[in-house]
Amino acid sequence: MFKLALRPLLAAAFVAGMALPGVAQNLFAPVVKVNDTAVTEFEVQQRIRFLQILRAPGATRDAAIESLINERLRNAEIRDVGLQLTEADINAALEEFAGRANLTRAEFTQALEQAGIARETYRDFVVSGVAWRELIRARFAGRVQISEAEIDRALASQSAGGSNIRVLVSEIIIPAPPPRAAQVQAIAEKIAQSQSTAEFSSFARQYSATATRGNGGRLPWQALSNLPPALQPLILSLAPGEVTQPLNIPNAVALFQLRDIEETGAPVPEYAAIEYAAYYMAGGRSPETLQQAANLRAQVDVCDDLYGFAKGQPEGVLDRESRVPGEIPQDFAIELSKLDPGEVSTALTRSDGQALVFLMLCGRTAAQNADVSREEVAASIRQRRLSGFADSLLAELRADARIVYP
């Protein structure tokens, strides 16, 4: 969810309006064809500017094209099922979106126009997102059944004193840029059938992109509450030796094997916020970029050090955030759970594998004691599962689509 303030929004609008010089090519020439529709150069430039104003991580041309491809696929599915929003629903969604910046819809639209962004760009982005969420709820809500035992486990992991459960887990994260997505999915499904820790570790050494690859993907003991909220119930549902189903994360597929689990009898901290910095390095997982990342790792000790390296580069190259654990992107959350402040992960990519993520943990903020209602916990579990269904459906749509770059 985007949350903007008025003054940063207007400043971003001015910068975004100046950021993209005019280009000689036909603005309405197709950049990519998605099934029977085309994404034009005009749409790409509009989306880049819009992402800049939203301060979205990595507001690059590749990210804009990826966003528009996904939007085309979602919109086609929405049309196929005959889902239509009422004008009242659309107006309410546009007002709510503008309200995140403490602006009215008219004020928000005016700020966008100052940046050269058409109001249709804003409307299409919001309407597509709202309609997609409605489709997911209509199609999958009936399949999300949450037991009292699941709520009990979630409450235990979110209690004021934290969970006293710790786990031994092994991990595999396989890079899956679009050209290799189907191949990687097939490999991941094979790994999910692993019958032993030795077999899983062998797969980790062969395929995983994480720092634990050389150790067969084996992670040390860690508190269950340190894991991403979406991953905790999946780990709890496993018996030692069992493996999760493949989890789709941006540009990768992840699998986890439970090796052991125990109750420690001692509470562990619960965190209200996790602060991290993501520095996006062009070149993806090429040997040159990985070496640059290794050199950078040797020169930085804290997140503040990254500002010096990002100086003079495009605004979106460095993203620093402080979020509650449940709002952190799942792939980031997985990597951050393994880090201490000042430590770095280079296992992830963005922009279809073209940008390496230099991910540093800045710090964790402990939560104050608080009561959490069962209804709130159930709603959180439900939303995570619906998000998983949405990701899986989009992956299916992409696998079946004809995506052609002229």
N, C-alpha and C positions, 0 to 999 in steps of 0.2 A: 504494500500500500504506500502510495506517495503522500508525503506530508510536507507542504511547502509553506514558507513564510512570505509575506507580501514583498518586503524589500529585496530578499534574495531572488524572488521570482522575477521582479522587474529588472534587476541587474542581469539575470540570466537571459531574459528576453532581449536586452540590448546586445549582449555578447553574442547570443545565438544568431541574431539578425545580421551581425557583421561577420560571422564565422565562416559562412559558406559563400565564396565568390561565385559570380555568374559563370556558367559553363557554356561551351560552344555547342555541345550536342543538343539534339532535339529533346526537350524536357518530357515529351510524351512518347519517346522511344521506349520499347520494353527492355527492362533490365533482367527480368527473369519471368518465365512463363510457368504458371502453376495450374496444371490440368488445362482448362479452356480459358483461363484468364491471364492477363499480363499485369505485372507490377512495373510501373513506369518510373523514369528518372525523377519526374516531379514528385511522385509519392515518396521515393527514397529520400530526397532532399527535405521534404516536409517532415518525414518521420525522424530524421537525424536532428533537426531543430527542435522537434517536440520532445525527444528523449533528452536533449541538452537542458531544456527548461525543467523537465521533471527530475533532473540530476540523476538520471538512471546510470548505473555503472557501465562503463565502456560504451558511451554513446557514439559508436563508430558507424561507418557505412555498412560494414558487414553485419553489425548488430541490427541496424535498421532494416536491411534486406531480410534477415532472419525473422524479425518481428512481423514483417509484412507477409512473408510466406506462411507463417503460422496463422496469421489473421485470415488469409485467404482460405486456408484449409478449414478453420473453425467456421467461417461464414458459410462455406459450401455445405457443411454438415447441418448448420442451423437452418439453411434454406430447405435442405432435403427433408427435414423432419417437420417443416411448416411452422416453426416457432416464430412468432412475431411479438414484439413489444408494443404496448400502447404508447401513444404520444405522451400521456401522463407519466408513464414509467420512464421514458427517455428523458423528459424534462427533469424529473426528480433525480435521475442518475447524473445528469450534467450539473445540476445545482450541488449535489453532494460532492462531486469531484472537485468543483471549484472551491467548495467550502473547506477542503483540506488546506488550501492556501489562505484561508480567512478572507476569501473574495466571493462576491456574487458571480453568477454565471456571466453577466454582462461585463464585469470588471476583468474576469479571467479571459474572456474572449478578446477584449481590447488589448490586454497584455500580449496575448498570442499574436494578434494582428500587428502589433508594434515590432514583433520579431519576424514578420513575414510569413506567419503560419495561418493558413486558411481555417475558418471556423469548422469547415467540413472535416478537416484532419482531426480536430479535437472531438467532434461528434462521432466520427467513425470509430475512433479508438475506444471511446467510452462505451458506445452502444454495442460494439463487438464483444467487449469484455463482459458486460452485464448479460447479454444474450447467451454467451457461452456458459456462464455460471448457472443461468436458469436451465439450460439444456442438461448440464451435468447433474443438477439437483433432480430434475424430472426423470432422468434415465437411471441414476444410480442410488438415489436416496433410499429406495426400498431395499437395497442390498447391503446397506450399512446397519448392521445389528450390533449394538454395544451391550455387552453383558455387565452385570454388577461386579463380577470379578475383575474385569478390565478396569472399571472405574476405581475399584479398590486399589489395584496395582498402581494406577496413575496417581491417585491421591498419595500413596505411600512415597512415590518418587518425587512428588511436589510438596511434601509436608515441610513444615517450618524447619525441622531438624535435618531434612534431607533423607534420602534413602540410605539404609545401612547394608544394601546389597552391592557386592562388587562382582565383576565378571572378567573372565579371560576370553578374549575375542580375537579371531584372525580376520584379516580383511583382504579383499581384492578390489581394486578400482582399475577398470580397463578403459583407456581412451576410446571414444566412439564418435569420431567426426562423421557427418552425414554419409560420405561415400562408403564407410565401413560399418554403418549402424546395424544392418541386417547380419553381417558376418559376426560382429561382436555379440549381438543378441544370441546367436546360435551357440557361440562359445560359452557365454554366461549360463545358458540353460543346461549345458553339459556340466559345467562346474557345480551348479546347484544340486546335481545328483551325486556329489562326492560322498563316498562311504566311510572316509576316515580323515583324521587330521593330516596324516602324511600326504594323502592324495590332494587335499585342498592346498597344502603348502607347496606341493609340486606345481600346481596350477598358478599359485601366486608368484613363484619364481619365474614362471614362463610368461605370464601376461600382465601382472600388476604394475602400475606406474607409481606406486607409493614408496616412501622411504623404507618401508618394512619388507620390500620385495626380497632382499637378500636374506632375510630371516624367515622366509616362507609366509610372510604376511602376519606373523605373530605379534600381537600387541601385549604389553604387560598388564597386570591387574589394574583395573580402573573402576571407580565408582559408577554404578549404573546411571546416576543422576548427571554425570559428566557427558553422557552420550546425548546426541540430538533428541529432542522430545519425540519426534516421529519414529526414531529407531528403537527407543526403549521398549515399547510393547512387542516389537518384532523379536528382539533378543530374548525377552522374558518368555515368549511362546516356544522357544527352542529347547530341546534337550541337548546335553553335551554331545558334540559330534555332528549335530544337524546344521544345515545351511539355509539362510534366507533365500527366498526367490530373488531373481535379479531386480535391482532397484535402479530405475532410470533417473539419472541426474544429468545436468547440462554437459553435453559432449562426452559422456562417460556412462558406464554401467558399474554398479557396486554390488558386492556380495559379502556376507559376513557369516562366519562360523563360530558357534559357541563352543569353547573348549572346557570351561568350568564356570561354576557360579557358587557363591557362598554368602552367608550373612555374617557381617563382621561384628555386630553388637555395638558398633560405635557410629554415631551420626556423622554425616558428611555435609559440607556446605551446600547451600542452594544459592543460585545466582539470579539476581534480578536483571542484570544486563551484562553483555559481553561486548567488549570493544575490540575491533580489529581493523587492519588496513589491507587493502588489496591493490597491488601495483601491477598493471597489465603490461606485459612485455611482448612486443611484436615478434613473431617467429614461431610461436607455439612450442612444441617439444623438440624442436630441432637441436642438434648438438651445440650449435653456436649459442642459441638462446639459453639452454640449460647451463652452459658455461658462464654466460653473463649473469645468470641468476646465482650461481655459486659464488662468483666474484662479489656480487652485491651483498649476499648473505654475510660475507666476511667483513663488510664495511659498515653494517648497520647493527645497532644494539637495541634500539627502541623504535617505535613507530614514527616518532618525530623526525628521525634521521632520513626517512623516505622523502620528506618534502624537498630536501636539497637535490635529490636525484630526479624528482618530477618537475622541478622548476624549468620553465621554458617549453615544456611539452604540452600537448593538448589537455584541456581541463579534465577529461574523463579518464586519464591514464592512472590517476591515483584516487581511490575511493576509501574514505575512513568513516566507519559507522560504529554506533553503539546501539545494540538492539537487545530486546528480551530474547532468550534462547529460542522460543517457538517461532520467531519471525526471521531468523537467520536462514538463508537458502540452505537446503539440506546438505549439498556437497560441501559448502563452506563449514557448516556445523560439524560434519563428520571430521574434517581435518582439524578444526579448532579444538575439538575435544581431546586431541592428542598432544596439544601444545601447552607449554608454559609461557608466561609473558616474555616477549622478545624472541621466541622461537618462530621458525618459518616452515611453511609447506610449499612445495612446488609441484604438487600432484595434479592440479586442476588446470583446465583451460577454458577459454571463452571464445566467442566468434568462430564457431565451427572448428575449434582447434587451432586457430591462427594466432591466438594471444595466450601466452603463459601467465597464469595467476601466481604472483609472488605474494603469498598470504601470510601475514604476521599477526600474532595475537598481541594486542596492546595491554589488555587486562580484563579482569572479571570483577563485577560489583556484587557483593553478597546481598541476598534478599533479607528483608525484615520479616518477622513472623506475621503470617496472614492466614486467614481461613479461606479455603477454596471450596465452593459449593460443588456438589455432585453434578448439578446441571451444567455448570461451567466446564467441568472436566469432560463430561459427555459431549458437549458442543465442540470442544477442542479436538477430541478424538474423531468425531464425525467429520469435521472440516478437513483434518489431515487425510482421512480416507478418501473423501471426495476429491481432494487435490491429487491423490494418487491415481484415482480413476481418470481424472482429466488428463494427467500426463500420459497415461497408457493409451487413452483414446487418441490423443494427438499423435503419439508415436505410430499408431496403426494407420492413421490418415496419411502421415508422411510416407510410410512404407508403401502404401498403395498409390500414392500420387505420382504424376509425371511432372517433375521439376526440371525445367530446361533453361540453361543460360544461353541466350542467342550468341 
